[in-house]
Amino acid sequence: MSAVATAAALAVSGQATIVLAVILIATIYARQILMPQINVATDRDDQTTFKRLHGLSVAIQLVQIGLAAWAVVLLSA
């Protein structure tokens, strides 16, 4: 969905496009790189690594929510 939103924003706002592209890149990182690392930590019962990586995934999600709100503001102006 972030890819579709990024493409749609191209016609409306360059700033919103950049913000949405950052969300897209963060989503790809979280899904393709971070989640497998979290799964490995879980499989190894490595609580320290799991907590650190899970905290990172939560932080990424919170930043994405903030960026999405900012993109909405940019697109509504």
QUIBEL-V681058 format. One record per backbone hydrogen bond with DSSP energy under -0.5 kcal/mol. CO is the residue of the C=O (numbers start at 1). NH is the residue of the N-H. E is the energy in kcal/mol with one decimal. If there is no record, write none. Layout:
<<CO & NH & E> <CO & NH & E>>
This chain:
<<1 & 5 & -2.8> <2 & 6 & -2.3> <3 & 7 & -2.3> <4 & 8 & -2.6> <5 & 9 & -2.2> <6 & 10 & -0.9> <7 & 10 & -0.6> <8 & 11 & -0.9> <9 & 12 & -1.6> <9 & 13 & -2.6> <13 & 17 & -1.9> <14 & 18 & -2.0> <15 & 19 & -2.4> <16 & 20 & -2.8> <17 & 21 & -2.2> <18 & 22 & -2.1> <19 & 23 & -1.7> <20 & 24 & -2.2> <21 & 25 & -2.6> <22 & 26 & -2.6> <23 & 27 & -2.3> <24 & 28 & -2.3> <25 & 29 & -2.4> <26 & 30 & -2.7> <27 & 31 & -2.5> <28 & 32 & -2.9> <29 & 33 & -2.2> <29 & 34 & -2.2> <30 & 35 & -2.3> <33 & 37 & -1.4> <34 & 38 & -2.4> <35 & 39 & -2.6> <36 & 40 & -2.2> <37 & 41 & -2.3> <38 & 42 & -2.3> <39 & 43 & -2.7> <40 & 44 & -2.2> <41 & 46 & -2.8> <42 & 45 & -1.1> <45 & 47 & -1.2> <46 & 50 & -2.6> <47 & 51 & -2.8> <48 & 52 & -2.0> <49 & 53 & -2.9> <50 & 54 & -3.1> <51 & 55 & -2.3> <52 & 56 & -1.9> <53 & 57 & -2.4> <54 & 58 & -2.3> <55 & 59 & -2.4> <56 & 60 & -2.6> <57 & 61 & -2.1> <58 & 62 & -2.5> <59 & 63 & -2.4> <60 & 64 & -2.5> <61 & 65 & -2.3> <62 & 66 & -2.1> <63 & 67 & -2.8> <64 & 68 & -2.6> <65 & 69 & -2.1> <66 & 70 & -2.1> <67 & 71 & -2.6> <68 & 72 & -2.2> <69 & 73 & -2.1> <70 & 74 & -2.6> <71 & 75 & -2.5> <72 & 76 & -1.5> <73 & 77 & -0.8>>
